[in-house]
Protein backbone atom coordinates (compact mmCIF):
# COMPACT_ATOMS: atom_id res chain seq x y z
CA UNK A 1 0.00 0.00 0.00
CA UNK A 2 1.35 3.39 -1.02
CA UNK A 3 1.63 5.97 1.73
CA UNK A 4 0.75 9.34 0.24
CA UNK A 5 1.09 12.44 2.44
CA UNK A 6 -1.06 15.40 1.46
CA UNK A 7 -0.01 18.99 1.11
CA UNK A 8 -2.92 21.39 0.66
CA UNK A 9 -2.03 24.87 -0.56
CA UNK A 10 -3.68 28.21 0.16
CA UNK A 11 -1.74 31.44 -0.53
CA UNK A 12 1.40 29.37 -1.02
CA UNK A 13 1.16 27.89 2.48
CA UNK A 14 0.70 24.33 3.69
CA UNK A 15 -2.71 24.16 5.36
CA UNK A 16 -5.46 21.74 6.36
CA UNK A 17 -9.19 22.32 6.28
CA UNK A 18 -11.80 20.48 8.33
CA UNK A 19 -14.40 18.75 6.13
CA UNK A 20 -13.41 21.00 3.25
CA UNK A 21 -14.58 24.12 5.08
CA UNK A 22 -12.51 27.14 4.03
CA UNK A 23 -13.47 28.90 7.28
CA UNK A 24 -11.87 26.10 9.30
CA UNK A 25 -8.29 26.52 8.17
CA UNK A 26 -5.08 25.78 10.01
CA UNK A 27 -1.67 26.77 8.64
CA UNK A 28 1.06 24.18 9.30
CA UNK A 29 3.91 25.69 7.32
CA UNK A 30 4.73 28.75 5.28
CA UNK A 31 7.09 26.61 3.20
CA UNK A 32 5.46 23.58 1.57
CA UNK A 33 8.67 22.84 -0.35
CA UNK A 34 10.48 22.15 2.92
CA UNK A 35 7.56 19.98 4.09
CA UNK A 36 7.84 17.94 0.89
CA UNK A 37 11.59 17.58 1.38
CA UNK A 38 11.01 16.19 4.89
CA UNK A 39 8.66 13.59 3.46
CA UNK A 40 11.22 12.60 0.86
CA UNK A 41 14.00 12.38 3.48
CA UNK A 42 11.94 9.76 5.35
CA UNK A 43 11.64 7.54 2.29
CA UNK A 44 8.23 8.76 1.11
CA UNK A 45 7.93 8.48 -2.67
CA UNK A 46 4.45 9.86 -3.41
CA UNK A 47 2.73 13.18 -2.69
CA UNK A 48 -0.86 14.35 -3.00
CA UNK A 49 -0.74 18.09 -3.73
CA UNK A 50 -4.00 20.04 -3.67
CA UNK A 51 -4.46 23.57 -4.98
CA UNK A 52 -7.25 24.77 -2.66
CA UNK A 53 -7.14 28.25 -4.15
CA UNK A 54 -7.59 26.62 -7.53
CA UNK A 55 -10.49 24.49 -6.34
CA UNK A 56 -12.26 27.63 -5.16
CA UNK A 57 -11.48 29.63 -8.30
CA UNK A 58 -12.08 26.77 -10.79
CA UNK A 59 -8.67 27.26 -12.41
CA UNK A 60 -5.11 26.29 -11.60
CA UNK A 61 -3.40 28.82 -9.32
CA UNK A 62 -0.58 27.30 -7.26
CA UNK A 63 1.37 25.76 -10.13
CA UNK A 64 4.56 27.56 -9.07
CA UNK A 65 4.53 25.64 -5.80
CA UNK A 66 4.03 22.43 -7.79
CA UNK A 67 6.98 23.35 -10.00
CA UNK A 68 9.24 24.01 -7.02
CA UNK A 69 8.39 20.74 -5.28
CA UNK A 70 8.76 18.77 -8.51
CA UNK A 71 12.11 20.37 -9.35
CA UNK A 72 13.57 20.14 -5.83
CA UNK A 73 12.44 16.60 -4.93
CA UNK A 74 12.01 13.26 -6.66
CA UNK A 75 8.49 12.78 -5.27
CA UNK A 76 5.84 11.39 -7.60
CA UNK A 77 3.18 14.10 -7.40
CA UNK A 78 -0.51 13.82 -8.08
CA UNK A 79 -1.98 17.28 -8.38
CA UNK A 80 -5.59 18.40 -8.09
CA UNK A 81 -7.77 21.38 -7.41
CA UNK A 82 -9.41 23.60 -10.01
CA UNK A 83 -8.35 21.72 -13.13
CA UNK A 84 -11.20 22.62 -15.46
CA UNK A 85 -9.61 23.10 -18.87
CA UNK A 86 -7.05 21.44 -21.10
CA UNK A 87 -4.85 24.50 -20.58
CA UNK A 88 -4.97 23.93 -16.81
CA UNK A 89 -3.98 20.33 -17.41
CA UNK A 90 -1.04 21.30 -19.61
CA UNK A 91 0.19 23.78 -16.99
CA UNK A 92 0.01 21.08 -14.30
CA UNK A 93 1.98 18.54 -16.33
CA UNK A 94 4.47 21.17 -17.54
CA UNK A 95 4.98 22.17 -13.89
CA UNK A 96 5.99 18.64 -12.94
CA UNK A 97 2.83 16.75 -12.00
CA UNK A 98 3.13 13.01 -12.62
CA UNK A 99 -0.62 12.58 -12.37
CA UNK A 100 -3.62 14.87 -12.07
CA UNK A 101 -6.83 14.33 -10.15
CA UNK A 102 -10.14 15.48 -11.61
CA UNK A 103 -13.37 15.44 -9.65
CA UNK A 104 -15.72 18.32 -10.41
CA UNK A 105 -14.74 18.24 -14.09
CA UNK A 106 -15.74 14.56 -14.27
CA UNK A 107 -19.26 15.51 -13.16
CA UNK A 108 -19.68 18.77 -15.04
CA UNK A 109 -17.86 17.96 -18.28
CA UNK A 110 -17.50 14.18 -18.62
CA UNK A 111 -16.69 14.41 -22.32
CA UNK A 112 -13.65 16.57 -21.62
CA UNK A 113 -12.52 14.35 -18.76
CA UNK A 114 -12.78 11.24 -20.94
CA UNK A 115 -10.84 13.08 -23.66
CA UNK A 116 -8.04 13.72 -21.15
CA UNK A 117 -8.10 10.03 -20.29
CA UNK A 118 -7.72 9.11 -23.96
CA UNK A 119 -4.95 11.66 -24.62
CA UNK A 120 -2.83 11.14 -21.50
CA UNK A 121 -3.70 7.55 -20.58
CA UNK A 122 -4.97 5.92 -17.43
CA UNK A 123 -1.59 6.15 -15.68
CA UNK A 124 -1.78 9.96 -15.74
CA UNK A 125 -5.41 10.67 -14.89
CA UNK A 126 -6.94 9.96 -11.47
CA UNK A 127 -10.66 10.14 -10.83
CA UNK A 128 -11.49 12.11 -7.71
CA UNK A 129 -14.61 10.76 -6.02
CA UNK A 130 -15.47 13.07 -3.13
CA UNK A 131 -18.49 11.68 -1.33
CA UNK A 132 -21.13 13.43 0.76
CA UNK A 133 -24.26 11.55 1.87
CA UNK A 134 -23.57 8.89 -0.74
CA UNK A 135 -23.39 11.38 -3.62
CA UNK A 136 -20.50 13.07 -5.38
CA UNK A 137 -19.58 16.54 -4.10
CA UNK A 138 -18.09 19.19 -6.38
CA UNK A 139 -16.46 22.63 -6.39
CA UNK A 140 -14.02 22.06 -3.56
CA UNK A 141 -16.72 20.11 -1.68
CA UNK A 142 -18.99 23.13 -1.49
CA UNK A 143 -21.76 21.56 -3.61
CA UNK A 144 -23.44 18.16 -3.54
CA UNK A 145 -24.44 16.66 -6.90
CA UNK A 146 -27.28 14.25 -7.67
CA UNK A 147 -24.82 11.63 -8.87
CA UNK A 148 -24.56 8.52 -6.72
CA UNK A 149 -21.03 7.29 -5.97
CA UNK A 150 -21.26 3.79 -7.42
CA UNK A 151 -22.97 4.98 -10.61
CA UNK A 152 -20.22 7.58 -10.99
CA UNK A 153 -17.46 4.99 -10.55
CA UNK A 154 -19.06 2.54 -12.94
CA UNK A 155 -19.24 5.07 -15.77
CA UNK A 156 -15.56 5.95 -15.54
CA UNK A 157 -14.29 2.44 -14.94
CA UNK A 158 -16.02 1.48 -18.18
CA UNK A 159 -14.31 4.53 -19.71
CA UNK A 160 -10.90 3.15 -18.75
CA UNK A 161 -10.07 4.83 -15.45
CA UNK A 162 -7.69 2.85 -13.22
CA UNK A 163 -6.90 5.17 -10.32
CA UNK A 164 -9.60 6.48 -7.98
CA UNK A 165 -9.14 8.71 -4.95
CA UNK A 166 -12.21 8.41 -2.75
CA UNK A 167 -12.75 10.87 0.10
CA UNK A 168 -15.65 10.67 2.52
CA UNK A 169 -16.05 14.35 3.35
CA UNK A 170 -17.80 13.58 6.63
CA UNK A 171 -14.56 11.97 7.83
CA UNK A 172 -12.01 14.41 6.47
CA UNK A 173 -9.89 16.39 8.90
CA UNK A 174 -11.61 15.08 12.01
CA UNK A 175 -9.07 12.41 13.05
CA UNK A 176 -11.96 10.09 13.89
CA UNK A 177 -11.25 7.26 11.47
CA UNK A 178 -11.59 6.72 7.74
CA UNK A 179 -14.51 5.26 5.78
CA UNK A 180 -13.29 1.66 5.96
CA UNK A 181 -16.75 0.19 5.33
CA UNK A 182 -17.20 2.32 2.23
CA UNK A 183 -13.81 1.34 0.83
CA UNK A 184 -14.60 -2.31 1.44
CA UNK A 185 -17.83 -1.97 -0.56
CA UNK A 186 -15.97 -0.25 -3.40
CA UNK A 187 -13.27 -2.93 -3.52
CA UNK A 188 -15.89 -5.69 -3.48
CA UNK A 189 -17.77 -4.15 -6.40
CA UNK A 190 -14.75 -2.96 -8.38
CA UNK A 191 -11.86 -5.22 -7.32
CA UNK A 192 -9.50 -4.20 -10.12
CA UNK A 193 -9.34 -0.45 -9.56
CA UNK A 194 -6.39 1.16 -7.83
CA UNK A 195 -8.34 2.65 -4.95
CA UNK A 196 -6.70 5.39 -2.90
CA UNK A 197 -8.34 6.02 0.47
CA UNK A 198 -8.47 9.60 1.68
CA UNK A 199 -9.87 11.34 4.73
CA UNK A 200 -9.96 10.64 8.44
CA UNK A 201 -6.89 8.44 8.88
CA UNK A 202 -6.10 8.75 12.56
CA UNK A 203 -3.28 6.34 13.42
CA UNK A 204 -1.18 3.39 12.29
CA UNK A 205 -3.92 0.87 13.18
CA UNK A 206 -6.20 2.65 10.73
CA UNK A 207 -3.58 2.19 8.01
CA UNK A 208 -3.29 -1.48 8.84
CA UNK A 209 -7.07 -1.85 8.37
CA UNK A 210 -6.83 -0.17 4.98
CA UNK A 211 -3.92 -2.38 3.95
CA UNK A 212 -6.02 -5.45 4.78
CA UNK A 213 -8.61 -4.20 2.28
CA UNK A 214 -5.91 -4.22 -0.40
CA UNK A 215 -6.36 -0.57 -1.28
CA UNK A 216 -3.66 0.79 -3.57
CA UNK A 217 -2.80 3.75 -1.38
CA UNK A 218 -3.75 5.88 1.60
CA UNK A 219 -3.59 9.67 1.69
CA UNK A 220 -2.67 11.08 5.10
CA UNK A 221 -2.85 14.72 6.10
CA UNK A 222 -3.81 16.01 9.51
CA UNK A 223 -2.67 12.83 11.34
CA UNK A 224 0.89 13.62 10.26
CA UNK A 225 0.71 17.35 10.92
CA UNK A 226 -0.85 16.87 14.36
CA UNK A 227 1.72 14.23 15.33
CA UNK A 228 -0.67 11.26 15.56
CA UNK A 229 1.47 9.45 13.01
CA UNK A 230 5.21 9.98 12.69
CA UNK A 231 6.99 9.67 9.38
CA UNK A 232 9.20 7.00 10.98
CA UNK A 233 6.05 4.98 11.78
CA UNK A 234 5.19 4.96 8.10
CA UNK A 235 8.41 3.18 7.11
CA UNK A 236 6.79 -0.24 7.75
CA UNK A 237 4.49 0.36 4.77
CA UNK A 238 7.34 1.25 2.41
Backbone as numpy.savetxt, mean C-alpha at the origin, in Angstrom:
# Nx Ny Nz CAx CAy CAz Cx Cy Cz
6.93 -14.54 3.34 6.10 -13.35 3.34 6.97 -12.10 3.34
6.70 -11.21 2.41 7.45 -9.96 2.33 7.03 -9.01 3.45
8.00 -8.43 4.10 7.73 -7.38 5.08 7.90 -6.04 4.37
6.84 -5.23 4.38 6.84 -4.01 3.59 6.49 -2.81 4.48
7.49 -2.12 5.01 7.19 -0.91 5.78 6.53 0.15 4.90
5.71 0.98 5.53 5.04 2.05 4.81 5.61 3.40 5.21
5.79 4.24 4.21 6.09 5.65 4.45 5.00 6.46 3.75
4.22 7.18 4.54 3.18 8.04 4.00 3.67 9.48 4.04
3.48 10.20 2.92 4.07 11.52 2.78 3.00 12.62 2.71
3.16 13.60 3.59 2.42 14.87 3.50 3.43 15.99 3.69
3.41 16.94 2.76 4.35 18.09 2.82 5.80 17.63 2.94
6.13 16.52 2.30 7.50 16.03 2.32 7.91 15.35 3.61
6.95 15.15 4.52 7.26 14.54 5.82 6.66 13.14 5.93
7.28 12.34 6.77 6.80 10.98 7.04 5.73 11.06 8.13
4.50 10.68 7.77 3.39 10.82 8.70 2.58 9.52 8.75
1.65 9.44 9.69 0.63 8.40 9.70 -0.70 9.06 10.02
-1.73 8.57 9.33 -3.09 8.98 9.62 -3.77 7.85 10.40
-4.87 8.16 11.04 -5.70 7.14 11.67 -6.95 6.96 10.82
-7.16 5.74 10.32 -8.30 5.40 9.47 -8.45 6.36 8.28
-7.30 6.80 7.77 -7.31 7.66 6.59 -7.83 9.06 6.82
-7.94 9.46 8.08 -8.49 10.77 8.42 -7.37 11.82 8.43
-7.46 12.78 7.51 -6.42 13.79 7.38 -6.38 14.75 8.57
-7.40 14.73 9.41 -7.37 15.56 10.62 -6.68 14.84 11.77
-6.47 13.53 11.61 -5.77 12.75 12.64 -4.39 12.37 12.12
-3.51 13.33 12.11 -2.19 13.17 11.51 -1.11 13.25 12.58
-0.13 12.39 12.45 1.02 12.44 13.35 2.28 12.39 12.51
3.17 13.36 12.72 4.43 13.42 11.98 5.48 12.60 12.74
6.12 11.67 12.02 7.15 10.84 12.64 8.56 11.25 12.24
8.68 11.90 11.09 10.01 12.34 10.66 9.86 13.42 9.60
10.77 14.40 9.67 10.83 15.41 8.62 11.66 14.93 7.44
12.27 13.75 7.56 13.18 13.27 6.54 12.88 11.81 6.17
11.91 11.60 5.29 11.55 10.23 4.91 12.68 9.46 4.23
13.63 10.18 3.63 14.76 9.49 2.99 15.59 8.78 4.05
15.82 9.44 5.18 16.57 8.81 6.27 15.80 7.64 6.87
14.48 7.74 6.94 13.65 6.63 7.43 13.82 5.43 6.51
13.77 5.68 5.21 13.94 4.59 4.23 15.31 3.95 4.35
16.33 4.76 4.58 17.69 4.23 4.72 17.80 3.33 5.95
17.11 3.69 7.02 17.11 2.85 8.23 16.47 1.49 7.94
15.39 1.51 7.19 14.75 0.25 6.80 15.74 -0.62 6.02
16.38 -0.01 5.04 17.32 -0.75 4.20 18.47 -1.30 5.03
18.96 -0.54 5.99 20.10 -0.97 6.82 19.76 -2.20 7.66
18.47 -2.42 7.92 18.04 -3.59 8.69 17.66 -4.77 7.80
17.98 -4.68 6.53 17.73 -5.81 5.63 16.39 -5.79 4.93
15.61 -4.72 5.14 14.33 -4.59 4.45 14.60 -4.35 2.97
13.81 -5.00 2.11 14.02 -4.87 0.67 12.88 -4.15 -0.05
11.71 -4.07 0.59 10.55 -3.49 -0.07 10.02 -2.29 0.73
9.39 -1.36 0.01 8.83 -0.17 0.65 7.51 0.20 -0.02
6.53 0.51 0.81 5.23 1.00 0.34 5.21 2.51 0.58
5.26 3.29 -0.48 5.36 4.74 -0.39 4.06 5.37 -0.88
3.41 6.15 -0.01 2.10 6.70 -0.33 2.15 8.22 -0.35
1.71 8.78 -1.45 1.63 10.23 -1.64 0.25 10.68 -1.15
0.15 11.02 0.14 -1.16 11.42 0.68 -1.62 12.77 0.14
-0.67 13.65 -0.14 -1.04 14.90 -0.80 -1.63 14.60 -2.18
-1.01 13.67 -2.87 -1.49 13.28 -4.19 -2.87 12.64 -4.14
-3.09 11.79 -3.14 -4.39 11.14 -3.00 -5.50 12.18 -2.81
-5.18 13.23 -2.08 -6.16 14.28 -1.82 -6.39 15.14 -3.06
-5.31 15.38 -3.81 -5.38 16.28 -4.96 -5.72 15.58 -6.27
-5.72 14.24 -6.25 -5.98 13.43 -7.45 -4.94 13.65 -8.55
-3.70 13.84 -8.14 -2.58 13.91 -9.07 -1.30 13.68 -8.27
-0.28 13.21 -8.94 0.99 12.94 -8.26 1.61 14.25 -7.78
2.09 14.26 -6.54 2.70 15.48 -5.98 4.10 15.20 -5.43
4.24 14.18 -4.61 5.52 13.96 -3.92 6.48 13.03 -4.68
6.57 13.25 -5.98 7.46 12.41 -6.79 8.94 12.71 -6.52
9.25 13.90 -6.04 10.65 14.21 -5.73 11.14 13.39 -4.54
10.26 13.16 -3.58 10.62 12.29 -2.46 10.83 10.86 -2.94
9.95 10.41 -3.83 10.12 9.09 -4.44 11.48 8.99 -5.13
11.81 10.00 -5.92 13.08 10.00 -6.66 14.28 9.93 -5.71
14.21 10.66 -4.62 15.33 10.66 -3.67 15.51 9.31 -2.99
14.39 8.71 -2.58 14.49 7.40 -1.93 14.99 6.35 -2.93
14.47 6.41 -4.15 14.86 5.42 -5.17 16.33 5.57 -5.54
16.82 6.79 -5.59 18.20 7.02 -6.01 19.21 6.81 -4.89
18.75 6.91 -3.63 19.67 6.79 -2.49 19.57 5.47 -1.74
18.64 4.60 -2.17 18.54 3.26 -1.59 18.33 2.25 -2.71
18.38 0.97 -2.34 18.10 -0.09 -3.32 16.73 -0.71 -3.06
15.91 -0.04 -2.27 14.58 -0.57 -1.93 13.71 -0.69 -3.17
12.93 -1.77 -3.21 11.94 -1.95 -4.26 10.68 -1.22 -3.80
10.33 -0.16 -4.52 9.28 0.75 -4.06 7.99 0.55 -4.85
6.89 0.33 -4.10 5.59 0.47 -4.74 5.01 1.80 -4.29
4.51 2.55 -5.26 4.11 3.94 -5.04 2.65 4.12 -5.37
1.91 4.79 -4.49 0.50 5.05 -4.75 0.08 6.38 -4.17
-1.13 6.78 -4.56 -1.68 8.03 -4.07 -1.83 9.05 -5.18
-3.03 9.20 -5.69 -3.32 10.25 -6.67 -2.95 9.95 -8.10
-2.63 8.71 -8.41 -2.25 8.38 -9.79 -3.52 8.22 -10.62
-3.84 9.26 -11.39 -5.10 9.28 -12.11 -4.95 9.39 -13.63
-3.73 9.59 -14.09 -3.51 9.76 -15.53 -2.26 9.00 -15.95
-2.15 8.77 -17.23 -0.96 8.09 -17.76 0.29 8.95 -17.55
0.11 10.26 -17.53 1.24 11.16 -17.24 1.73 10.96 -15.81
0.76 10.86 -14.87 1.13 10.58 -13.47 1.93 9.29 -13.38
1.46 8.29 -14.11 2.12 6.98 -14.07 3.55 7.08 -14.59
3.72 7.79 -15.69 5.05 7.96 -16.27 5.99 8.67 -15.29
5.47 9.70 -14.63 6.29 10.44 -13.64 6.72 9.49 -12.53
5.79 8.66 -12.06 6.11 7.73 -10.96 7.20 6.75 -11.38
7.06 6.15 -12.55 8.07 5.20 -12.99 9.40 5.89 -13.30
9.33 7.07 -13.91 10.56 7.82 -14.20 11.27 8.26 -12.92
10.50 8.39 -11.84 11.07 8.82 -10.55 11.58 7.65 -9.72
11.46 6.43 -10.25 12.09 5.29 -9.59 11.16 4.26 -8.99
9.84 4.42 -9.17 8.92 3.40 -8.65 9.13 2.08 -9.39
9.18 0.99 -8.66 9.23 -0.34 -9.27 7.83 -0.83 -9.64
6.88 -0.44 -8.80 5.47 -0.77 -9.03 4.63 0.44 -8.64
3.41 0.49 -9.19 2.48 1.52 -8.73 1.21 0.83 -8.24
0.53 1.49 -7.32 -0.73 0.98 -6.81 -1.85 1.93 -7.23
-2.88 1.35 -7.86 -4.04 2.13 -8.27 -5.29 1.60 -7.61
-6.04 2.49 -6.96 -7.28 2.09 -6.31 -8.47 2.85 -6.86
-8.51 4.15 -6.59 -9.63 4.98 -7.07 -9.75 4.91 -8.59
-8.62 4.94 -9.28 -8.64 4.89 -10.75 -9.28 3.60 -11.25
-9.09 2.51 -10.52 -9.64 1.22 -10.93 -11.16 1.18 -10.80
-11.71 2.04 -9.95 -13.17 2.16 -9.82 -13.71 3.16 -10.83
-13.04 4.31 -10.93 -13.59 5.42 -11.70 -13.26 5.36 -13.19
-12.15 4.72 -13.52 -11.77 4.61 -14.94 -11.14 3.24 -15.20
-11.96 2.18 -15.12 -11.41 0.83 -15.28 -10.73 0.59 -16.63
-11.22 1.25 -17.66 -10.60 1.07 -18.98 -9.15 1.54 -18.97
-8.92 2.69 -18.35 -7.56 3.22 -18.28 -6.68 2.31 -17.42
-7.21 1.87 -16.30 -6.43 1.00 -15.42 -6.04 -0.30 -16.12
-6.98 -0.88 -16.86 -6.68 -2.11 -17.60 -5.68 -1.85 -18.72
-5.73 -0.64 -19.29 -4.74 -0.27 -20.32 -3.35 -0.23 -19.70
-3.23 0.37 -18.51 -1.95 0.37 -17.81 -1.45 -1.05 -17.58
-2.35 -1.92 -17.20 -2.00 -3.32 -16.95 -1.47 -3.98 -18.21
-2.08 -3.67 -19.35 -1.63 -4.23 -20.62 -0.28 -3.65 -21.05
-0.09 -2.35 -20.83 1.14 -1.69 -21.28 2.33 -2.08 -20.40
2.15 -2.03 -19.09 3.27 -2.21 -18.16 3.42 -3.63 -17.64
2.33 -4.41 -17.69 2.39 -5.80 -17.24 2.01 -5.96 -15.78
1.65 -7.16 -15.42 1.12 -7.43 -14.08 2.18 -7.34 -12.99
3.45 -7.34 -13.35 4.51 -7.19 -12.34 4.66 -5.74 -11.88
4.12 -4.82 -12.68 4.32 -3.39 -12.39 3.09 -2.71 -11.77
1.93 -3.32 -11.95 0.68 -2.68 -11.55 0.04 -3.46 -10.41
-0.18 -2.78 -9.29 -0.84 -3.38 -8.13 -2.25 -2.80 -8.01
-3.20 -3.67 -7.74 -4.56 -3.21 -7.49 -4.72 -2.87 -6.01
-5.14 -1.65 -5.73 -5.39 -1.24 -4.36 -6.86 -1.43 -4.03
-7.13 -2.32 -3.09 -8.51 -2.59 -2.68 -8.69 -2.11 -1.24
-9.16 -0.88 -1.11 -9.37 -0.28 0.21 -10.83 -0.48 0.58
-11.06 -1.17 1.69 -12.40 -1.67 2.01 -13.00 -0.92 3.19
-14.27 -0.53 3.01 -15.03 0.08 4.10 -16.44 -0.50 4.06
-16.84 -1.16 5.14 -18.16 -1.80 5.21 -18.41 -2.77 4.06
-17.35 -3.45 3.65 -17.47 -4.46 2.60 -17.39 -3.92 1.19
-17.38 -2.58 1.03 -17.30 -1.97 -0.28 -15.96 -1.26 -0.47
-15.65 -0.96 -1.71 -14.41 -0.28 -2.04 -14.54 1.22 -1.74
-13.54 1.76 -1.04 -13.49 3.19 -0.76 -12.53 3.86 -1.74
-12.78 5.12 -2.04 -11.99 5.85 -3.04 -11.57 7.21 -2.51
-10.77 7.89 -3.33 -10.36 9.28 -3.05 -9.70 9.43 -1.69
-8.63 8.64 -1.49 -7.92 8.71 -0.22 -8.80 8.29 0.94
-9.72 7.35 0.65 -10.63 6.76 1.66 -11.74 7.70 2.09
-11.88 8.84 1.43 -12.90 9.79 1.85 -14.29 9.41 1.36
-14.37 8.58 0.30 -15.67 8.21 -0.27 -15.82 6.70 -0.33
-17.05 6.24 -0.12 -17.35 4.82 -0.20 -18.14 4.56 -1.48
-17.66 3.62 -2.31 -18.35 3.32 -3.56 -19.44 2.27 -3.33
-20.16 1.95 -4.39 -21.18 0.90 -4.33 -20.63 -0.45 -4.77
-19.34 -0.49 -5.01 -18.72 -1.71 -5.53 -18.29 -2.63 -4.40
-18.79 -3.85 -4.42 -18.46 -4.83 -3.38 -17.06 -5.40 -3.63
-16.33 -5.65 -2.54 -14.93 -6.06 -2.63 -14.71 -7.25 -3.54
-15.45 -8.33 -3.33 -15.16 -9.56 -4.08 -15.52 -9.42 -5.56
-16.56 -8.65 -5.87 -16.87 -8.37 -7.27 -15.74 -7.58 -7.92
-15.23 -6.61 -7.18 -14.12 -5.77 -7.65 -12.90 -6.62 -7.96
-12.54 -7.50 -7.02 -11.37 -8.35 -7.21 -11.55 -9.29 -8.41
-12.73 -9.84 -8.52 -12.97 -10.81 -9.60 -12.77 -10.19 -10.97
-13.28 -8.97 -11.15 -13.14 -8.28 -12.43 -11.67 -8.13 -12.82
-10.86 -7.69 -11.86 -9.46 -7.40 -12.20 -8.58 -8.64 -12.23
-8.94 -9.65 -11.49 -8.19 -10.90 -11.59 -8.42 -11.51 -12.99
-9.64 -11.42 -13.46 -9.93 -11.87 -14.84 -9.18 -11.00 -15.84
-8.94 -9.73 -15.48 -8.22 -8.81 -16.36 -6.71 -9.00 -16.32
-6.23 -9.87 -15.43 -4.80 -10.20 -15.41 -4.03 -9.67 -14.23
-4.71 -9.05 -13.26 -3.98 -8.52 -12.10 -3.41 -9.66 -11.26
-2.22 -9.48 -10.72 -1.60 -10.50 -9.88 -1.44 -10.01 -8.44
-1.08 -8.73 -8.30 -0.81 -8.17 -6.98 -2.01 -7.36 -6.48
-2.41 -7.61 -5.25 -3.50 -6.86 -4.64 -3.10 -6.44 -3.23
-3.18 -5.13 -2.97 -3.04 -4.63 -1.60 -4.45 -4.40 -1.07
-4.79 -5.09 0.01 -6.12 -4.94 0.60 -5.99 -4.31 1.98
-6.66 -3.18 2.16 -6.66 -2.47 3.44 -8.08 -2.38 3.97
-8.28 -2.88 5.17 -9.55 -2.68 5.86 -9.43 -1.37 6.63
-10.11 -0.34 6.13 -9.96 1.00 6.69 -10.33 1.06 8.17
-11.28 0.22 8.56 -11.71 0.23 9.97 -10.60 -0.20 10.92
-9.58 -0.89 10.35 -8.46 -1.37 11.18 -7.25 -0.45 11.13
-7.16 0.37 10.11 -5.91 1.07 9.81 -5.56 2.11 10.87
-4.33 2.04 11.33 -3.80 3.05 12.24 -4.25 2.93 13.68
-4.99 1.86 14.00 -5.51 1.73 15.36 -4.69 0.81 16.25
-3.79 0.02 15.64 -2.97 -0.94 16.39 -3.85 -1.90 17.20
-4.96 -2.34 16.56 -5.87 -3.26 17.23 -6.01 -4.59 16.49
-5.11 -4.83 15.55 -5.16 -6.09 14.81 -5.63 -5.89 13.38
-5.14 -6.73 12.49 -5.49 -6.63 11.08 -6.71 -7.50 10.76
-7.19 -7.40 9.54 -8.41 -8.08 9.12 -8.09 -9.51 8.68
-7.64 -10.32 9.62 -7.19 -11.69 9.30 -8.32 -12.50 8.67
-9.53 -12.39 9.21 -10.66 -13.16 8.67 -10.95 -12.78 7.22
-10.87 -11.49 6.94 -11.11 -11.02 5.57 -10.05 -11.57 4.62
-8.79 -11.52 5.04 -7.71 -12.01 4.17 -7.84 -13.51 3.94
-8.30 -14.22 4.95 -8.50 -15.66 4.78 -9.58 -15.93 3.74
-10.66 -15.16 3.77 -11.73 -15.32 2.78 -11.23 -15.01 1.37
-10.42 -13.96 1.26 -9.88 -13.60 -0.06 -8.98 -14.70 -0.59
-8.10 -15.22 0.26 -7.18 -16.28 -0.17 -7.93 -17.56 -0.53
-9.00 -17.84 0.18 -9.80 -19.03 -0.14 -10.48 -18.90 -1.49
-10.97 -17.71 -1.79 -11.68 -17.49 -3.06 -10.73 -17.29 -4.23
-9.62 -16.61 -3.96 -8.66 -16.30 -5.03 -7.26 -16.76 -4.59
-7.01 -18.05 -4.56 -5.76 -18.57 -3.98 -4.49 -18.18 -4.72
-4.61 -17.78 -5.98 -3.41 -17.55 -6.78 -2.93 -16.10 -6.79
-3.71 -15.19 -6.21 -3.25 -13.80 -6.22 -2.15 -13.59 -5.18
-1.33 -12.58 -5.44 -0.30 -12.18 -4.48 -0.91 -11.11 -3.59
-1.50 -11.57 -2.50 -2.24 -10.69 -1.61 -1.32 -10.04 -0.59
-1.40 -8.72 -0.51 -0.60 -7.96 0.44 -1.55 -7.36 1.48
-1.38 -7.79 2.72 -2.24 -7.33 3.81 -1.77 -5.97 4.30
-2.73 -5.11 4.61 -2.37 -3.75 5.03 -3.39 -3.23 6.03
-2.89 -2.65 7.11 -3.78 -2.01 8.07 -3.95 -2.79 9.36
-3.56 -2.16 10.47 -3.87 -2.71 11.78 -2.87 -3.67 12.38
-1.79 -3.98 11.65 -0.80 -4.90 12.22 -0.26 -4.31 13.52
-0.32 -5.13 14.57 -0.01 -4.59 15.90 1.28 -5.15 16.49
1.62 -6.39 16.17 2.82 -7.00 16.76 3.28 -8.19 15.91
4.34 -8.83 16.38 4.91 -9.96 15.64 3.93 -11.12 15.53
3.15 -11.37 16.58 2.18 -12.47 16.52 1.18 -12.27 15.39
0.81 -11.02 15.17 -0.10 -10.70 14.07 0.52 -11.08 12.73
1.81 -10.81 12.59 2.51 -11.15 11.36 2.59 -12.66 11.18
2.76 -13.37 12.27 2.80 -14.83 12.18 1.46 -15.39 11.72
0.36 -14.78 12.17 -0.97 -15.19 11.71 -1.11 -14.99 10.21
-0.64 -13.83 9.75 -0.74 -13.52 8.32 0.12 -14.47 7.50
1.29 -14.80 8.01 2.17 -15.73 7.30 1.52 -17.09 7.15
0.78 -17.52 8.18 0.07 -18.80 8.12 -0.99 -18.82 7.02
-1.51 -17.65 6.69 -2.51 -17.55 5.63 -1.88 -17.59 4.24
-0.55 -17.55 4.21 0.19 -17.57 2.95 -0.06 -16.31 2.11
-0.19 -15.16 2.82 -0.26 -13.92 2.06 1.13 -13.60 1.52
1.16 -12.86 0.43 2.43 -12.55 -0.23 3.26 -11.58 0.60
2.57 -10.61 1.21 3.29 -9.59 1.97 2.42 -8.93 3.01
3.06 -8.21 3.91 2.34 -7.46 4.94 2.94 -6.07 5.04
2.08 -5.07 4.90 2.51 -3.68 5.04 2.36 -3.27 6.50
3.41 -2.66 7.03 3.43 -2.26 8.44 3.78 -0.79 8.54
2.98 -0.05 9.28 3.24 1.37 9.44 3.39 1.77 10.89
2.27 2.09 11.51 2.29 2.66 12.86 2.96 1.75 13.87
2.82 0.42 13.72 3.43 -0.52 14.68 4.93 -0.34 14.75
5.55 0.00 13.61 6.99 0.27 13.60 7.27 1.63 14.23
6.53 2.63 13.81 6.81 4.00 14.26 6.53 4.20 15.75
5.57 3.42 16.29 5.25 3.53 17.71 6.08 2.57 18.57
6.93 1.77 17.92 7.82 0.89 18.68 7.22 -0.45 19.09
6.03 -0.77 18.59 5.43 -2.08 18.90 6.20 -3.22 18.24
6.76 -2.93 17.08 7.57 -3.90 16.36 8.90 -3.24 16.03
9.99 -3.91 16.39 11.31 -3.37 16.03 11.74 -3.92 14.68
12.59 -3.20 14.01 13.09 -3.67 12.72 13.89 -4.96 12.89
14.55 -5.10 14.03 15.29 -6.35 14.32 14.34 -7.53 14.42
13.16 -7.31 15.03 12.15 -8.36 15.12 11.74 -8.90 13.76
11.78 -8.02 12.77 11.29 -8.39 11.44 12.25 -9.29 10.68
13.48 -9.42 11.19 14.51 -10.17 10.45 14.12 -11.65 10.28
13.28 -12.18 11.19 12.89 -13.59 11.09 12.02 -13.87 9.86
11.44 -12.81 9.29 10.59 -12.98 8.11 11.38 -12.77 6.81
12.64 -12.39 6.94 13.44 -12.09 5.75 13.77 -13.37 4.98
